Amino acid sequence: MLYRLPQLAALLLMTLSSLAWADDNAALYDDALPADAGFVRLLNLAAAPAELRVPAHALNQAVGGTQLGDFLVLREGEYEVTVNGDALTVAIGAGQATTLISDGQQLRQQQAPLPQNPRKAQIWFYNFSTQPLALKTADGQIAVVDTLAPGEQGERLINEVKLGFAAYQGQQAVAEFAPLLLRKGRSYSYVVMSSEQGPVAQAKLNTVARRDP
């Protein structure tokens, strides 16, 4: 089933995009999450698929190579999670969004703040390339998130708008993101990863994963 988040978390994850669930046009159910709910997902930097497991709740999610998964919902507390056998203890806080990063050799975690302004769209930019990058408008004229070192993340609140972005090293665009309609009260992830073929760019609305009743 799909969950609708409580008032605070709804600013982070609201509705599923038509692209995300084009197969069945799934909508959110009316179930409210507990107030002590938190969120965890997997960013798989490796070329091979990876599987996130939360043994305490028999949760698992497969994420393709160089892909970002959807959020799983957990109650506040500490959990042991594994990704392809690599284990990590993760502290989940109420209303906290945790991203697990796996490159096939190491598993680590990063937190991102929940959006606090329902009149704005929030962008999370993750630089997992091998070079410093800034997120700019596609034409390079406006910096949306200033230059980040490899492995860093940054955030920005912006007005509702449909724009294309690009990751820039200095004045050179190295990865492009297709235009998305950035709606107020929602958050979006922009990720640049490295691969043998060069930088891989992914942009998506942050969503909660399907879960069977």
N, C-alpha and C positions, 0 to 999 in steps of 0.2 A: 504494500500500500504506500501511498505518498502522504506525507504529513504536512500540515500547515503550521508554520512556526508561530509561537506566541508573539505578543506585540513587539518586544525588543528584537528578537531574532528575525522577525518578519522584515525588518529593514535590511537584513543581510540576504535572505533567501526567500523570494516571494512566489513567483509562478514559474512553471517550466516553460522554456521557449518552444516554439513550434518545431524548431530544428532539432532540439534535444529529444523530443518524443514524436517525431513525424509519423512513426509507425502506427500509433494508436491514439494520438492526440490526447494523452492522459492529462487529467486535471488534478488539482489538489483536492484531497478529501477534507472534511470538516474537523478531523481529529486535531485537538490542540496538544502540543508537546508539553511535558512537565516543565515547571519554571527552572529546574536545575539541569536542563539539557545543555549539552555542548556538542561540538561538531568536529569530525576528523575526516581527512581525505588523504589520498596518495597522489603524489607527483612522481611519475616514473620517468627518470632521465635516461634509463638504459634503452637499448634497441629492442631487447626481448621483452615479452609480456611479463607482468608481475602480478602477484595476488596479495592483497591486504587481508589479514585475518585478525579478528578479535575473539580469541577462544572463549572468553568468559561469557560471551553472548552468542556464540556460534555464528558470528557475522563474517562474511567474506565478500570481497569485491575484486574482480579481475580488471586490470588496467593495461591497455596496450602499450607498446613501446613508444617512448617520447610522447606520452599522453598524461592529461590531468584528470583524475577521477572526480566523481561527485562526492558530496559530504555524506558520511554516516552519522547517525544521531546516537549519542551516549549520555547517560546520566553523569552528573558531576562525580569525579573520583579518579583513581589511578587504575590504568589498564595495561596489561602486557599485550602488545600487538606484535605481529610478525609480518614480514614481507619477504616472500620466497625463503623462509627459514631464518632470516635475520630478525632478532628480537629486540624490542625497545619498550621501556616502561614510559607511558605517556600520562601526564596529569591533565585531565579534562576539567575545565572550569565552566561554570554556568555562563552561557552566552558567548563562549570562547570558540574561535575558529582555529583549528590546528591543521597544518599541512605537513604530512610526512614526506620527506624527500629521499628517494632511493636511486642510487646510480648503479646498482648491481653489486657494489662492494661495501657501501656504507649506508646506514639508515640514520637520519637525523630529523629534527622537527623545527618548524617555525610557526609562530602565532601571528595572526593579523587582527587588527582592531575591527570591531563591528561598526558599521556606519551609524552615525548618530543624528544625521540630518535627513529626514524623509523627503526633503525638497531637492535633494541632490542625488546623483548617481556616484557610486564609489568605484574607483579603479585600483586594483592591486597589480603591480608590475613586478615580475620576478625575472631576474637576470641570471640564468644558469648557462650562459655562454662562457667563452674563455677570455672575453675582453670587456672593458667597461662600456656600458650602454645607457643611453637615455631613451625614454619613450616620448616621442614627439608626434605632432600631427603629420600626416603623410607627406606634406610638402616641406617639412623640417622647420617651419617658421615658428612654431610654438612648442616649448618644452612642457609636457604634461607631468612627467616625473623626471627629476634631474638625474644626472649620471649616477649609475650604481655600479659598484665593483662586482665581479663575478661572485655569485652566491648570495647576493643581497636582494632585498625586496623594498618597495616603496609604495606609498598610497597617495591618492588624490581624489578630492571631491570635485565634481563638475556639474554643470547644468545638463538637463536632459537634451540630448542631441544625437544625431547620427553622423559619425565620423569614421574615417579610416586613419589608422595610426601606423607608425613604423618605429623600429628600434634603430637608433643612430649611434655610431661611433664617431664622435666629433661631428663633421658635416656629411658623413657618408652613411646612407641607409644600408643596413645589413640584413634586415628582416622586415617584412611587411605584414600587416594585419588587415583583413577584409573589414569593410565598414560594418559596424553594429549599431543598432538603435539602443542607446544607453538611456534607460528609463530611470526616473527619479525613484529613490527608495530601494534600488537594487544595487548589487555589486557584481563586478566583472573581473575576471582574471586574464591578464596578458602575460604570457610566458615565452621566453626565448631559451631554447635548449641547443646543445651541440650534438651534431651527428657526423658520421663519416662523409655525408654529402653536403655538409655545411649547416648553418643555423636553421633550426626548426622553430617556427612561430605558431603559437596556439592562443586563441582568444575565445572565452566562453562566459556565458552567464553562470554565476555560482548557483548550483541547485543541490537539492537533497536527493540521494539515490532512492530508487525503488526498494521496497522491502515487503516481503510477503507477510500477511497477517499472522 
